[in-house]
């Protein structure tokens, strides 16, 4: 096609105009984009400075400021109250035959071989009372305690209860750092806890975990009766932690570490602690009465699952099914077989261990309100708990047990009597009536200073020694005229 001169001129003008406007458009878009970016940045900065975080930055900012549990307060304060317990037990004497005597390597040693073991304990009183596990100290001939500051003391056994695996020992010290019992009932699943003890003789070791389960029981290997309602945690616990502290982040003692579930003997993810609610009551019994005053409800229980609920016509799986009722406290109060226990004094219960845990807080003679479901209706029944002997009222004086056993009235020797005789400790015989003391020849005024060569400091220690004695006791003491006398007495 041929263009004339005018057409070419017009086309050139159009081309120049298009280039000009295209440049204007590009510049306009660029300026707009830069302006928009600047405005957004300015507004975001204004929001940040005014405490308003932009939506696009929420995730990054929250992750950098996320709050984590702080264990430092509880760990640094509680570790001072956890002690290292070392135990020496005399094993059975080694037996040799006549053949060994003549053909063995010299004269055989027929003495007992000492065995040493170790665990942990928790100071619960500034005057030296320590709680630990029964399996740590129950067979001990000697107990020593090393504090966090490396001071060591000889300890004496106040009492050990195999049913709950709780024991109390005492050292002669005062002004000690101690832990107070917390409320183990208020622990929640997933709550952080700290285990403190001496695993493998590594003193003052702290580990942390969460509460994995509550009211957990462990099958008994020996078939013996146990009260088990363990707190299960995933805090690392190993041999040597037994008797140590389980504390919450407030530094309160909520449990006594007791066992692990393991096929190797070492921690594999599961540890168990006796709740503070049980330990506290056992400790109080030993310190107040010298023995455990255990209350019994008198029922056989069965956990409720879907099959049992269907079989018994229950609406749901809540509570604990009463399989049988003995002629004890529950029966006298009106609880019957096929009732479903749902609460004890307002605390919900959903397993046999949880019922045991609640009942174990009380003593014979205490009254509890048991919530039951019968025929679809919920009722509250008031039950007066009884002891193993069937009596609701038991001895409530530290010296009554000894008075009954020995047929004498005893009391801690007065400071004046001790001063006059140059003694530091002892138990005084105030009067003697028909019983073992009278048969042995012990008279009023006699101050008992040693039993089986172990110092008698007070009635409490005397009861502890008597409980550990087998068939007889060697009694050493002194009369007001200064005459020292030894008596041998059978039990």
Secondary structure, DSSP 8 states (H G I E B T S, - for coil): ----HHHHHHHHHHHHHHHHHHHHHHHHHHHHHHHHHHHHHHHHHHHHHTT---GGGHHHHHHHT------HHHHHHHGGGEEEEEEEEE-------HHHHHHSSSS---S--EEEEEEEEEE-STTSEEEE-HHHHTT-SEEEEE-TTS-EEEEEEEEEETTTTEEEEEES--S-----B--GGG--TT-EEEEEE-GGG--SEEEEEEEEEEEE----SS-------EEEE-S---TT-TT-EEEETT--EEEEEEEE--SSSS-SS-EEEEEHHHHHHHHHHHHHHSS----B--EEEEE--HHHHHHHT-SSS-SEEEEEE-TTHHHHHT--TT-EEEEETTEE--SHHHHHHHHTTS-TT-EEEEEEEETTEEEEEEEE-B-TTS-S----STTHHHHHHHTEEEEE--HHHHHHHT-S--EEEEEE-TTHHHHHT--TT-EEEEETTEE--SHHHHHHHHHH--SEEEEEEE-TTS-EEEEEEE-
